[in-house]
């Protein structure tokens, strides 16, 4: 778990506001206290690499979905891709993304927001990039910057919902 108390409070507020503002249909499925988990438990569950289905938007407004390695750090998803990948091309001009992490029927984390590049090739890195790079290097056993032109992004969420069938049965990845 990498989150501060302040980050946990911010994440919990986002989860609460997102669920409260959702449709009646979604609230009939994701029931507070029954079919969801609090921010602290979520950060304890989303450890290591979590595969994300990430959706970007083409210049014609068409959705595109692909898989990425997701890492949940400081209450937000971090993901990377080649700078020549279609998703990186989309994100340069249209940073709106949706991401889903699902573990069968036991857990679903659904997020909408904007992707912000952490290590742009032609500008200063995000202030959080050194810590993120150190985490990624430890996780992968080498720096992902060794893999060529790789860009890493932080998904700054404006909406996030967590669904779990049984909150007591959720374990770390």
C-alpha positions, 0 to 999 in steps of 0.5 A: 500500500502506497497511499497516505491518509489524505490520499485514502480520504480522497479516494474514498470521497471519489468512490462515494461520490461516483456511486451516489451519482450513478444510475439506479440500475448500477446502484442496485448492483453495487450496494454500499456495505454489501457489494463494494469495499472501502478505499483502504481495502481496495488499496490493500487488494490492488497490489503488484501488476493488475491487468487493465482493459484500457479504452482510448478514443480515435480522432473519429471519436471511435473507442479502442480498447487494449490491455495494459499493465496497471499499477495502483499507486497513491489511489490512481492507476499507472500504466505504460505503453510504447510511444508508437502504440495506437493508444499513445497516439490517441492520448497525445491529443485525447487524454480521456480514458476508461479502464476496467480491472476485473477478476472474474465475478469477484472484483471489478474496478471501473474508472473514467478520467484523463491520462497524464504522461509522467515521463514525456520525451520532450518536457520535464517529467512529472514530480512523481515520476522518480518514485513511480520509476523506482516502484516499476523498476523493483516490480519488473526487476529492471527499469522499464526505460530499458525497453525502448520508447516507453511512456507511462501515464497516471489515470487521474480519475473523475469517476470510479466504482468498485464491485465485489460479490463478497468483500470478505473473499477479496485478496491481493492480486 
